[in-house]
Amino acid sequence: MGVRDIFKENLRYWRNKAGLTQEQLSEKIGYGTGYISEIESRNMFPKPETIDAISKALNITPAQLFEEQGCPKNTITFDKEAFVKEISNGLFERLNENMIGYFEERL
């Protein structure tokens, strides 16, 4: 996978993780609504200043847009914090139900 493809995949990944549409990110960095779409779907490549603006808008470093191991096509990525929270909440609910049942049977 070439540097452009890595960049595009990482851009798409970090944009989605930030909860932004292509249009929202385009506007956030001061470009027309189709700018990010052009980058993600074609071989258009932004200038260094634009890469800085994109990374700032996504709250990441510019280097994260180029890390091959960060590319979702090359690695399994998921939101660890959300996963832990989901598992913890599920365990808490089950424990709570079991404890209520335990005390209802005995009291």
DSSP file with accessible surface (Angstrom, degrees, kcal/mol):
  #  RESIDUE AA STRUCTURE BP1 BP2  ACC     N-H-->O    O-->H-N    N-H-->O    O-->H-N    TCO  KAPPA ALPHA  PHI   PSI    X-CA   Y-CA   Z-CA
    1    1 A M              0   0  100      0, 0.0     2,-0.1     0, 0.0    67,-0.0   0.000 360.0 360.0 360.0 130.7    0.0    0.0    0.0
    2    2 A G     >  -     0   0   40      1,-0.1     4,-2.5     4,-0.0     5,-0.2  -0.278 360.0-101.0 -81.8 169.7    1.4    3.4   -1.0
    3    3 A V  H  > S+     0   0   88      1,-0.2     4,-2.7     2,-0.2     5,-0.2   0.862 120.9  53.5 -61.1 -35.7    1.7    6.5    1.1
    4    4 A R  H  > S+     0   0  115      2,-0.2     4,-2.6     1,-0.2    -1,-0.2   0.919 110.3  46.5 -65.9 -43.3   -1.4    8.1   -0.6
    5    5 A D  H  > S+     0   0   69      2,-0.2     4,-2.5     1,-0.2     5,-0.2   0.903 112.8  49.8 -65.9 -41.2   -3.5    5.1    0.2
    6    6 A I  H  X S+     0   0   10     -4,-2.5     4,-2.7     2,-0.2     5,-0.2   0.940 112.0  49.0 -60.4 -46.5   -2.3    5.0    3.8
    7    7 A F  H  X S+     0   0    0     -4,-2.7     4,-2.9    -5,-0.2    -2,-0.2   0.940 112.0  48.1 -58.5 -48.2   -3.0    8.7    4.1
    8    8 A K  H  X S+     0   0   30     -4,-2.6     4,-2.5     1,-0.2    -1,-0.2   0.917 113.6  46.4 -61.7 -44.8   -6.6    8.3    2.7
    9    9 A E  H  X S+     0   0   30     -4,-2.5     4,-2.5     2,-0.2    -1,-0.2   0.909 114.8  46.7 -65.6 -42.7   -7.4    5.3    4.9
   10   10 A N  H  X S+     0   0    0     -4,-2.7     4,-3.0    55,-0.3     5,-0.3   0.902 111.3  52.2 -66.2 -39.9   -6.1    7.0    8.0
   11   11 A L  H  X S+     0   0    0     -4,-2.9     4,-2.5    54,-0.3     5,-0.2   0.949 111.7  46.1 -59.1 -48.1   -7.9   10.2    7.1
   12   12 A R  H  X S+     0   0   69     -4,-2.5     4,-2.4    -5,-0.2     5,-0.2   0.929 114.2  49.0 -60.8 -44.6  -11.2    8.3    6.8
   13   13 A Y  H  X S+     0   0   45     -4,-2.5     4,-2.5     1,-0.2    -2,-0.2   0.955 115.1  41.9 -61.0 -52.4  -10.5    6.4   10.0
   14   14 A W  H  X S+     0   0   46     -4,-3.0     4,-1.9     2,-0.2    -1,-0.2   0.862 113.7  53.2 -68.2 -33.2   -9.7    9.5   12.1
   15   15 A R  H  <>S+     0   0   19     -4,-2.5     5,-2.3    -5,-0.3     4,-0.4   0.946 112.1  44.6 -65.4 -46.6  -12.5   11.5   10.6
   16   16 A N  H ><5S+     0   0   94     -4,-2.4     3,-1.2    -5,-0.2    -2,-0.2   0.900 111.0  53.8 -63.4 -40.6  -15.1    8.8   11.4
   17   17 A K  H 3<5S+     0   0   97     -4,-2.5    -1,-0.2     1,-0.3    -2,-0.2   0.860 107.5  51.5 -62.5 -34.0  -13.6    8.4   14.9
   18   18 A A  T 3<5S-     0   0   50     -4,-1.9    -1,-0.3    -5,-0.2    -2,-0.2   0.539 115.4-120.1 -78.2  -8.4  -14.1   12.2   15.4
   19   19 A G  T < 5 +     0   0   58     -3,-1.2     2,-0.4    -4,-0.4    -3,-0.2   0.782  65.8 138.6  76.2  27.8  -17.7   11.8   14.3
   20   20 A L      < -     0   0   30     -5,-2.3    -1,-0.3    -6,-0.1     2,-0.1  -0.838  47.3-137.1-109.5 142.6  -17.3   14.2   11.3
   21   21 A T     >  -     0   0   60     -2,-0.4     4,-2.4     1,-0.1     5,-0.2  -0.425  34.8-104.8 -80.5 168.2  -18.7   13.9    7.8
   22   22 A Q  H  > S+     0   0   43      1,-0.2     4,-2.5     2,-0.2    14,-0.4   0.922 123.7  50.2 -59.0 -42.0  -16.5   14.7    4.8
   23   23 A E  H  > S+     0   0   88      2,-0.2     4,-2.5     1,-0.2     5,-0.2   0.910 109.1  50.4 -64.5 -43.2  -18.4   17.9    4.4
   24   24 A Q  H  > S+     0   0   91      2,-0.2     4,-2.4     1,-0.2    -1,-0.2   0.917 112.6  45.9 -63.5 -43.3  -18.1   18.9    8.1
   25   25 A L  H  X S+     0   0    0     -4,-2.4     4,-1.7     2,-0.2    -2,-0.2   0.920 110.9  53.7 -66.7 -40.5  -14.3   18.3    8.1
   26   26 A S  H  <>S+     0   0    0     -4,-2.5     5,-2.9     7,-0.2     3,-0.3   0.938 113.1  42.9 -56.6 -47.1  -14.0   20.2    4.8
   27   27 A E  H ><5S+     0   0  117     -4,-2.5     3,-1.3     1,-0.2    -1,-0.2   0.884 108.5  59.1 -67.7 -37.1  -15.8   23.2    6.3
   28   28 A K  H 3<5S+     0   0  131     -4,-2.4    -1,-0.2     1,-0.3    -2,-0.2   0.817 109.3  43.8 -63.3 -30.9  -13.8   23.0    9.5
   29   29 A I  T 3<5S-     0   0   24     -4,-1.7    -1,-0.3    -3,-0.3    -2,-0.2   0.375 123.6-103.3 -97.0   4.5  -10.5   23.4    7.7
   30   30 A G  T < 5S+     0   0   67     -3,-1.3     2,-0.2     1,-0.3    -3,-0.2   0.745  80.3 117.5  87.5  25.2  -11.9   26.2    5.5
   31   31 A Y  S   <S-     0   0   85     -5,-2.9    -1,-0.3    -6,-0.2    -2,-0.1  -0.736  71.2 -78.1-116.8 171.3  -12.5   24.4    2.2
   32   32 A G    >   -     0   0   52     -2,-0.2     3,-2.0     1,-0.1     4,-0.4  -0.189  51.3-100.2 -64.5 161.2  -15.5   23.7    0.1
   33   33 A T  T 3  S+     0   0   73      1,-0.3     4,-0.3     2,-0.1    -7,-0.2   0.714 119.2  51.0 -62.1 -21.0  -17.8   20.9    1.2
   34   34 A G  T 3> S+     0   0   33      1,-0.2     4,-2.1     2,-0.1    -1,-0.3   0.436  80.6  96.6 -96.1   2.4  -16.4   18.4   -1.3
   35   35 A Y  H <> S+     0   0   34     -3,-2.0     4,-1.6     1,-0.2    -1,-0.2   0.935  86.4  42.5 -62.3 -50.6  -12.7   18.8   -0.5
   36   36 A I  H  > S+     0   0    0    -14,-0.4     4,-2.9    -4,-0.4     5,-0.2   0.894 111.6  56.9 -66.0 -35.6  -12.3   15.9    1.8
   37   37 A S  H  > S+     0   0   34     -4,-0.3     4,-2.1     1,-0.2     5,-0.3   0.904 104.6  52.9 -59.1 -41.6  -14.4   13.7   -0.5
   38   38 A E  H  X S+     0   0   70     -4,-2.1     4,-1.5     1,-0.2     6,-0.8   0.892 112.0  45.0 -61.2 -40.5  -11.9   14.5   -3.3
   39   39 A I  H  < S+     0   0    0     -4,-1.6    -2,-0.2     1,-0.2    -1,-0.2   0.935 116.3  44.4 -69.0 -47.5   -9.0   13.4   -1.1
   40   40 A E  H  < S+     0   0    3     -4,-2.9    -2,-0.2     1,-0.2    -1,-0.2   0.781 123.4  33.8 -71.8 -26.5  -10.6   10.2    0.2
   41   41 A S  H  < S+     0   0   69     -4,-2.1     2,-0.2    -5,-0.2    -1,-0.2   0.630 120.4  35.0-107.1 -14.8  -12.0    9.0   -3.2
   42   42 A R  S  < S-     0   0  132     -4,-1.5     0, 0.0    -5,-0.3     0, 0.0  -0.651  91.2 -93.5-127.5-175.2   -9.4   10.2   -5.7
   43   43 A N  S    S+     0   0  110     -2,-0.2     2,-0.2     2,-0.1    -4,-0.1   0.124  73.9 133.7 -90.6  22.8   -5.7   10.6   -5.9
   44   44 A M        -     0   0   65     -6,-0.8    -2,-0.1    -5,-0.1    -3,-0.0  -0.537  39.1-162.5 -70.7 136.6   -5.8   14.2   -4.8
   45   45 A F        -     0   0   69     -2,-0.2    -2,-0.1   -38,-0.0   -41,-0.0  -0.989  12.6-126.2-127.7 130.0   -3.2   14.9   -2.2
   46   46 A P        -     0   0    6      0, 0.0     0, 0.0     0, 0.0     0, 0.0  -0.286  25.5-104.3 -75.0 159.6   -3.3   18.0    0.1
   47   47 A K    >>  -     0   0  132      1,-0.1     4,-2.3     4,-0.0     3,-0.5  -0.351  38.1-103.5 -71.1 159.8   -0.5   20.5    0.7
   48   48 A P  H 3> S+     0   0   89      0, 0.0     4,-2.2     0, 0.0     5,-0.2   0.877 122.9  54.4 -54.5 -38.9    1.5   20.3    3.9
   49   49 A E  H 3> S+     0   0  125      1,-0.2     4,-1.9     2,-0.2     5,-0.1   0.877 108.8  48.7 -63.9 -36.0   -0.4   23.3    5.4
   50   50 A T  H <> S+     0   0    4     -3,-0.5     4,-2.9     2,-0.2    -1,-0.2   0.887 107.3  54.5 -72.1 -37.1   -3.6   21.5    4.7
   51   51 A I  H  X S+     0   0   15     -4,-2.3     4,-2.7     1,-0.2     5,-0.2   0.924 108.4  50.3 -61.0 -41.5   -2.4   18.3    6.3
   52   52 A D  H  X S+     0   0   90     -4,-2.2     4,-2.3    -5,-0.2    -2,-0.2   0.925 111.3  48.0 -61.0 -43.9   -1.6   20.4    9.4
   53   53 A A  H  X S+     0   0   35     -4,-1.9     4,-2.5     2,-0.2    -2,-0.2   0.908 112.1  49.6 -65.1 -40.4   -5.1   21.9    9.4
   54   54 A I  H  X S+     0   0    0     -4,-2.9     4,-1.9     2,-0.2    -2,-0.2   0.947 112.0  47.0 -63.5 -48.2   -6.7   18.5    9.0
   55   55 A S  H  X>S+     0   0    5     -4,-2.7     5,-2.5     1,-0.2     4,-0.6   0.906 112.4  50.2 -64.3 -37.0   -4.7   17.0   11.8
   56   56 A K  H ><5S+     0   0  176     -4,-2.3     3,-0.9    -5,-0.2    -1,-0.2   0.932 110.3  49.7 -64.9 -43.1   -5.5   19.9   14.1
   57   57 A A  H 3<5S+     0   0   19     -4,-2.5    -1,-0.2     1,-0.3    -2,-0.2   0.826 115.0  44.5 -65.0 -30.5   -9.2   19.6   13.3
   58   58 A L  H 3<5S-     0   0   12     -4,-1.9    -1,-0.3    -5,-0.2    -2,-0.2   0.455 110.5-123.8 -92.0  -3.8   -9.1   15.9   14.1
   59   59 A N  T <<5S+     0   0  149     -3,-0.9     2,-0.3    -4,-0.6    -3,-0.2   0.904  73.9 110.6  61.0  43.9   -7.0   16.5   17.2
   60   60 A I  S   <S-     0   0   20     -5,-2.5    -1,-0.2    -6,-0.1    -2,-0.1  -0.851  73.8 -94.8-133.5 173.0   -4.2   14.2   16.1
   61   61 A T    >>  -     0   0   74     -2,-0.3     3,-1.0     1,-0.1     4,-0.5  -0.617  32.2-118.5 -86.5 153.3   -0.6   14.7   15.0
   62   62 A P  G >4 S+     0   0   48      0, 0.0     3,-1.5     0, 0.0     4,-0.3   0.882 113.7  63.1 -56.9 -34.7    0.1   14.9   11.2
   63   63 A A  G >> S+     0   0   57      1,-0.3     3,-2.0     2,-0.2     4,-0.7   0.832  90.4  66.2 -60.9 -31.6    2.3   11.8   11.6
   64   64 A Q  G <4 S+     0   0   46     -3,-1.0    -1,-0.3     1,-0.3     3,-0.3   0.755  93.4  60.5 -64.3 -22.1   -0.8    9.8   12.5
   65   65 A L  G << S+     0   0    0     -3,-1.5   -55,-0.3    -4,-0.5    -1,-0.3   0.618 111.2  39.9 -77.2 -11.9   -2.2   10.3    9.1
   66   66 A F  T <4 S+     0   0   71     -3,-2.0     2,-0.5    -4,-0.3    -2,-0.2   0.418  81.1 119.3-116.3  -1.5    0.9    8.6    7.6
   67   67 A E    ><  -     0   0   71     -4,-0.7     3,-0.8    -3,-0.3     4,-0.4  -0.544  48.5-158.2 -73.4 118.5    1.4    5.7   10.0
   68   68 A E  G >  S+     0   0  103     -2,-0.5     3,-1.4     1,-0.3     6,-0.2   0.902  93.2  54.0 -64.7 -38.7    1.1    2.4    8.1
   69   69 A Q  G 3  S+     0   0  130      1,-0.3    -1,-0.3    -3,-0.1    -2,-0.1   0.717 104.0  58.5 -69.7 -15.0    0.3    0.4   11.3
   70   70 A G  G <  S+     0   0   16     -3,-0.8    -1,-0.3    -6,-0.1    -2,-0.2   0.558  78.5 109.9 -87.6  -8.0   -2.5    2.9   12.0
   71   71 A C    X>  -     0   0    0     -3,-1.4     3,-2.0    -4,-0.4     4,-1.4  -0.551  67.4-142.2 -73.7 120.0   -4.2    2.2    8.7
   72   72 A P  T 34 S+     0   0   38      0, 0.0     5,-0.2     0, 0.0    -1,-0.2   0.768  99.6  59.6 -56.1 -25.6   -7.5    0.3    9.4
   73   73 A K  T 34 S+     0   0  140      1,-0.2     3,-0.1   -67,-0.1    -2,-0.1   0.761 111.8  40.3 -72.6 -23.8   -6.9   -1.9    6.3
   74   74 A N  T <4 S+     0   0   74     -3,-2.0     2,-0.3    -6,-0.2    -1,-0.2   0.624 122.1  29.4 -98.5 -18.6   -3.6   -3.2    7.7
   75   75 A T  S  < S-     0   0   49     -4,-1.4     2,-0.7    -7,-0.1    -1,-0.1  -0.937  80.5-106.7-138.0 162.2   -4.5   -3.6   11.4
   76   76 A I        +     0   0  161     -2,-0.3     2,-0.4    -3,-0.1    -3,-0.1  -0.825  46.3 179.9 -88.8 119.5   -7.5   -4.4   13.5
   77   77 A T        +     0   0   51     -2,-0.7     2,-0.3    -5,-0.2    -7,-0.0  -0.940  10.5 156.1-123.5 144.6   -8.5   -1.2   15.2
   78   78 A F        -     0   0  110     -2,-0.4     2,-1.1     0, 0.0     3,-0.1  -0.974  52.2 -90.0-156.7 163.8  -11.2   -0.4   17.6
   79   79 A D     >  -     0   0   74     -2,-0.3     4,-2.3     1,-0.2     5,-0.2  -0.674  37.6-169.8 -80.7  99.7  -12.0    2.1   20.3
   80   80 A K  H  > S+     0   0  149     -2,-1.1     4,-2.8     1,-0.2     5,-0.2   0.891  83.0  52.6 -61.2 -41.7  -10.6    0.5   23.4
   81   81 A E  H  > S+     0   0  165      1,-0.2     4,-2.4     2,-0.2    -1,-0.2   0.925 111.2  46.1 -62.4 -44.2  -12.1    2.9   25.8
   82   82 A A  H  > S+     0   0   47      2,-0.2     4,-2.6     1,-0.2    -1,-0.2   0.903 112.8  51.5 -65.4 -38.8  -15.6    2.4   24.4
   83   83 A F  H  X S+     0   0  108     -4,-2.3     4,-2.5     2,-0.2     5,-0.2   0.946 111.6  45.7 -62.7 -48.0  -15.1   -1.4   24.4
   84   84 A V  H  X S+     0   0   85     -4,-2.8     4,-3.0     1,-0.2     5,-0.2   0.921 113.5  50.2 -62.1 -42.6  -14.0   -1.4   28.1
   85   85 A K  H  X S+     0   0  139     -4,-2.4     4,-2.7    -5,-0.2     5,-0.2   0.924 110.7  49.1 -62.4 -43.4  -16.9    0.9   29.0
   86   86 A E  H  X S+     0   0  141     -4,-2.6     4,-2.2     2,-0.2    -2,-0.2   0.932 114.3  44.8 -63.5 -44.6  -19.4   -1.3   27.2
   87   87 A I  H  X S+     0   0   82     -4,-2.5     4,-2.7     2,-0.2     5,-0.2   0.937 113.9  50.1 -65.4 -45.0  -18.1   -4.5   28.9
   88   88 A S  H  X S+     0   0   63     -4,-3.0     4,-2.7    -5,-0.2    -2,-0.2   0.922 110.9  48.8 -60.5 -44.7  -17.9   -2.8   32.3
   89   89 A N  H  X S+     0   0   80     -4,-2.7     4,-2.4    -5,-0.2    -1,-0.2   0.913 111.8  49.4 -62.2 -42.3  -21.5   -1.5   32.0
   90   90 A G  H  X S+     0   0   30     -4,-2.2     4,-2.3    -5,-0.2    -2,-0.2   0.922 112.5  47.0 -63.5 -43.3  -22.8   -5.0   31.0
   91   91 A L  H  X S+     0   0  100     -4,-2.7     4,-2.7     1,-0.2     5,-0.2   0.911 111.5  51.7 -65.1 -40.8  -21.0   -6.7   33.9
   92   92 A F  H  X S+     0   0  132     -4,-2.7     4,-2.8    -5,-0.2    -2,-0.2   0.928 109.9  49.0 -61.6 -44.9  -22.3   -4.1   36.3
   93   93 A E  H  X S+     0   0  113     -4,-2.4     4,-2.5     1,-0.2    -1,-0.2   0.924 113.2  46.7 -61.9 -43.9  -25.9   -4.6   35.2
   94   94 A R  H  X S+     0   0  162     -4,-2.3     4,-2.6     2,-0.2    -2,-0.2   0.919 113.4  48.4 -65.2 -42.2  -25.6   -8.4   35.5
   95   95 A L  H  X S+     0   0  102     -4,-2.7     4,-2.7     2,-0.2     5,-0.2   0.930 111.4  50.7 -63.0 -43.4  -24.0   -8.1   38.9
   96   96 A N  H  X S+     0   0   80     -4,-2.8     4,-2.4    -5,-0.2     5,-0.2   0.930 111.6  47.2 -60.3 -47.2  -26.7   -5.7   40.1
   97   97 A E  H  X S+     0   0  126     -4,-2.5     4,-2.4     1,-0.2    -1,-0.2   0.917 113.3  48.8 -61.6 -43.8  -29.4   -8.0   38.8
   98   98 A N  H  X S+     0   0  108     -4,-2.6     4,-2.5     1,-0.2    -2,-0.2   0.898 111.6  48.8 -64.3 -40.3  -27.8  -11.1   40.5
   99   99 A M  H  X S+     0   0   87     -4,-2.7     4,-2.5     2,-0.2     5,-0.2   0.912 111.0  49.6 -68.8 -40.9  -27.4   -9.3   43.8
  100  100 A I  H  X S+     0   0   79     -4,-2.4     4,-2.5    -5,-0.2     5,-0.2   0.942 112.9  47.7 -61.1 -46.3  -31.0   -8.1   43.8
  101  101 A G  H  X S+     0   0   23     -4,-2.4     4,-2.0    -5,-0.2    -2,-0.2   0.915 110.6  52.4 -60.1 -42.1  -32.2  -11.6   43.1
  102  102 A Y  H  X S+     0   0  115     -4,-2.5     4,-1.2     1,-0.2    -2,-0.2   0.943 113.4  42.2 -60.1 -48.9  -29.9  -13.0   45.8
  103  103 A F  H  X S+     0   0   99     -4,-2.5     4,-2.1     1,-0.2    -1,-0.2   0.851 110.6  56.0 -70.9 -33.1  -31.2  -10.6   48.4
  104  104 A E  H  < S+     0   0  144     -4,-2.5    -1,-0.2    -5,-0.2    -2,-0.2   0.878 108.1  49.5 -65.7 -34.5  -34.9  -11.0   47.3
  105  105 A E  H  < S+     0   0  153     -4,-2.0    -1,-0.2    -5,-0.2    -2,-0.2   0.822 119.1  37.3 -71.2 -31.0  -34.6  -14.8   47.8
  106  106 A R  H  <        0   0  142     -4,-1.2    -2,-0.2    -5,-0.2    -1,-0.2   0.642 360.0 360.0 -99.0 -18.8  -33.1  -14.5   51.3
  107  107 A L     <        0   0  171     -4,-2.1    -4,-0.0    -5,-0.1     0, 0.0  -0.665 360.0 360.0-108.3 360.0  -34.9  -11.5   52.8
